[in-house]
Every structure is written in structure tokens, then in C-alpha cells.
Amino acid sequence: MLADRRAQRIPLQYLTGSAPFRYVELAVGPGVFVPRPETELLVGWGLDAIAGQSRPLVVDLCAGSGAIAVAVATEHPGAVVVAVERSADALPWLRRNAAATSVRIVEGDAVSPATVPDLDGHVDAVLSNPPYVPLGTPVSPEVADHDPPAAVFADHDGLGVIRGLVTRAAALLKPGGVVAIEHDDTHGSAVPDLLRASGAFTEVADHDDLTGRPRFATARRLAD
Ligand SMILES: C[S@@+](CC[C@H](N)C(=O)[O-])C[C@H]1O[C@@H](n2cnc3c(N)ncnc32)[C@H](O)[C@@H]1O
């Protein structure tokens, strides 16, 4: 019975095979991170930032199930959306969820300059929910036993992927383009500091999630 399996702390979304995210239902299961409500706020911020543009170029780095990419493509039909993911286990879910959209899927390392180099300097918005939990942080059984570790944890300080994303976002964005990066609730100062220290951004800000905890940092690309 489903209730018995849920009592074993298997994530509800793995049992139903579906996760709601803003206006879409995403197929999920073993091998892919279950989208979380806090990421819906990041997407809302990104959509507001590109609202006045008829054909913005948006890149979702660390796309997982495609939650960010598919939501943006659905809510801003004029957007050209590229989703980057490197996990062989997550990619089939991403392909399935993006199948009915125009999202371009790229298999690769989101922090490598060799991934989508053709987009450097052309992107209007980089949106990302990367792995960001510091190694050793206690997590629930649902996360510990079911979310892919590479989707959750990022080095001892949780910033291992985010450091590379800051650099990569600076290269991808055109002047005036925006970046939003979700982060651990202990990193409400650290991620804005990384954005400021890069020297590439202005309007650096941090935003809380629905529980009032620091959850994502945003910034605007300066001209070189
Ligand atoms: C926290 S999950 C987020 C997935 C999705 N963006 C969401 O919000 O539901 C992080 C994702 O990043 C992927 N990932 C981790 N490191 C990566 C890297 N260097 N390049 C590309 N993808 C990466 C993981 O496989 C995982 O799918």
C-alpha cells in the first residue's frame, strides 16, 4: 500500500510519480531531485525580471527535473530556455518533462566554460537551484535515502558548485542580465558576498523563502 511505503519515508512525490511546481506537474522518481516550493519563489523573481522582454534568453543551470526551465517556458512562452544538467540519472526525467516545450537540453557541467560557450555574453537570465547543502548536515530520511546526493550536497561548506556558478553566470550574461542562485539558509551573506567579490555584478540582494529563511541571491550583470 502507498501509505506503508510512505511510512518507510519514501518521498510522496516518488510514490505518486508527480511533483507540482508553479503551473506545471513534473514527472519525478528515483534518480532525480524532487522540486521544492522555495524554488518557485526564485522562478517568480526571474519571471518578473524578464517580464518586459519579448524573447529573453534564459539558462537554467543544474536543471534536474527541469522545474525552473519548464516553468519559465510555460509562463513566458516567448522565452528561449536552455537547461543544463550533467546527471545521467536525472536527464531522462528532464527530457520527459521538457518534451512538450521548446526547452533546449544540454548534457554537461554547469560550471564549465566548455558548456554552452556559444551563449557567452548573450543571456538575459541565469537561474539556478544547485546542490548547496554542506556535507555532514543532518537531513531527513527522505533526503538522505532518496534525493541523489549530487543534487543535495556540495563540498564541506556547501559552496563548491555555487562558486563556479557565479563565475559561469558572469560569463554567460549580457550587460544588464540577471542571475538568481538558490542557497542554503546559512548562506544568506556568503552567496551575496561571492557575487560582490566577483566584481561582475551590481544590485546584489538576498531573498527569504516562505519560512523567512535566507534562500536565494540575485544580482545584475555590469558592463565589462
Ligand atoms: C538541487 S537539484 C535542483 C534541480 C532543479 N533545478 C530543481 O530546482 O528542482 C541540483 C541538480 O544539479 C545537478 N548538478 C549538480 N552539479 C552539477 C554540475 N556541475 N553541472 C550540472 N548539473 C549539476 C544535479 O544532478 C541535480 O539534478
The ligand as a Gaussian input file, in Angstrom:
#p B3LYP/6-31G(d) Opt

LIG

0 1
 C       19.091000      20.713000      -6.070000
 S       18.943000      19.845000      -7.599000
 C       17.881000      21.032000      -8.410000
 C       17.150000      20.529000      -9.604000
 C       16.152000      21.550000     -10.163000
 N       16.844000      22.755000     -10.610000
 C       15.110000      21.908000      -9.134000
 O       15.095000      23.063000      -8.684000
 O       14.304000      21.051000      -8.777000
 C       20.547000      20.131000      -8.309000
 C       20.784000      19.477000      -9.685000
 O       22.077000      19.872000     -10.151000
 C       22.712000      18.786000     -10.793000
 N       24.142000      19.097000     -10.777000
 C       24.987000      19.069000      -9.708000
 N       26.203000      19.509000     -10.079000
 C       26.111000      19.823000     -11.395000
 C       27.038000      20.344000     -12.348000
 N       28.289000      20.645000     -12.003000
 N       26.616000      20.532000     -13.616000
 C       25.333000      20.242000     -13.980000
 N       24.418000      19.756000     -13.125000
 C       24.807000      19.552000     -11.846000
 C       22.268000      17.577000     -10.003000
 O       22.399000      16.396000     -10.759000
 C       20.799000      17.957000      -9.703000
 O       19.955000      17.485000     -10.727000

